């Protein structure tokens, strides 16, 4: 049994030639056309409120190839919530089961309030006290009371009478010399009433089952648009649909907008039934309320028409700071277990890519945030990844599917003041399908580069001569073993490439294509695929994508001046420079001094390069760890090209060097950069001299020459030296080339 690779960011941009906006009347559309249904429109979430609404969707008979959800989190006029919250969208699914609400109708109210009983007088009653000044007994009347009677059993909530009465009382008081009552006589009340309510039931109503179709985590104080593929929930998205939206938070708020895109056609797998499984927020590690008591084994009946089945687990971990493991559950990298029949499958509950979020840096003005931390299947400002499991082999039509969900054993033993007890928020469904409509059907899901789209901003703009990257999916039941791609720039198809491999049904794979060329400025990229398994594609409307992109910057320079100012953890930072093939040409790591500024000058021949900075912990160079560092890419002459601070785990910029000698002429002083430093078996020299034959000497700290070469070849600014036989220690080098002296210092480990 395979775990299905699930991609929630699938966007079929070529489909978004909107044919109509659906209303209560029927819509006529053709294969590949798109119908839009508007759900919530800027629904305000504030003070942990939720909302429901009923919307008109296409009829159940409306054939849909795919359903996409555009989920928008935007900021109210007073600002977005500054924290990360669970944002969920659910369908309130019809169950056909009826229920009603029990209400108790009281037979009387005393002064408008329900009471157990009341004793009362029909005339004024008095309260007695002793007046020490006059040595006599005084009396004052009690306030009257209002008794409302409900005496019509046919209409038990309708008042039938109102009485003005007085409370029961005592008289004939005897007081001692101090005015303390020593005796009295109870006056018999005129009447009494006991509480005897009627049981009422509301008008019967249908039980609605909430089915989560999308979950995201809000960013810190910023707006974001997210796309979800909700095709599996088509059995719930027809006719009159009740939607439920919830975002809990108390700091400012969120506006939620939900739009559904129905793409006309026959679905690759046609869902006909969605069954809720384990759903709720459950404590983790609580011995008095163990999570396993909420995750009991389930037996699900399988309809006879079922041809394909899967189980979807949507689980996120929350809470931290407890003992003995303070990371549980939000920061807990753990693998739980899903069981279907005799098959056991892992659920690795982790998102390690938060520091690569395209929405960065995050935080409301004046606030920093921890958007980059790796977490238990969620990242602020991103969708939550479902775990989909193919259970077809265990879901025998007409039989029963037996499933279980087991968490790694853990016991929490308390925590400091202000800790958050660990818990898991779990929503899960079994989804059953009755038709598999294609044998050979390949789809292009994404063009990751070149693409100006927001979600791919960390990969773009790309260098001329770089390779496009795409994501494809096999929607055919036959394993996909070959596929042809045709692509080009600005409407001209100039490249064709065959892919070969083995892609199973509903699996995805990222493919790198041969390089493309383009000039400066704005362009369009066009790609389509055909001939899956050397035959005709059975559905062609998912074969084509267009993207817009802008070429990367071209600068008149013969290299880069790299600056790194570290935060309090300098060992986490490294950088490199790569060519269009991804080969590392220059790099530096092993920074040792906190808060220090490092400068390196790297010379390169004309061409396109990616300059990359990495932080192994994922928190960038500022705002955390006690420092305000940065990474800067500059021209050799010092003009800034780009600078970043709060970039998360990695930042890349693609730049083309097109140095014209004599234009913006740089300093004539020759410079040299050595790496790696510390070195081991080999040392690379990078100099401002492009091509020459030089003389080099390397000496140890005592001045002894350990290496000498009078014919060192410098080619395109580079030269390599073997350090074989050179002991560990600190060394100095001097290089004479093109009539210029250069010197450097390095360490051999």
VENDA-V558234 format. One record per helix or strand of 2 or more residues. SS is the DSSP state (H for helix, E for strand). FROM is the first residue (numbers start at 1). TO is the last residue. If there is no record, write none. Layout:
ss,from,to
SS,FROM,TO
SS,FROM,TO
This chain:
ss,from,to
E,3,4
H,13,15
E,18,21
E,34,38
E,43,45
E,50,56
E,64,74
E,86,99
E,102,105
E,108,110
E,117,121
E,126,131
E,136,141
E,144,149
H,153,155
E,161,167
E,170,175
E,181,186
E,191,194
E,198,201
E,205,217
E,224,229
H,231,236
E,240,247
E,253,264
E,269,276
E,280,283
H,287,289
H,291,293
E,298,301
E,308,322
E,334,340
E,343,349
H,354,356
E,382,383
E,387,390
E,400,406
E,415,436
E,442,449
H,454,456
E,467,474
E,480,489
E,492,503
E,508,515
E,522,530
H,532,534
H,540,542
E,544,550
E,553,555
E,559,565
H,570,572
E,573,578
E,584,588
E,597,603
E,607,615
E,630,634
E,640,644
E,650,657
E,672,675
E,682,687
E,691,700
E,705,715
E,718,722
E,729,737
E,740,748
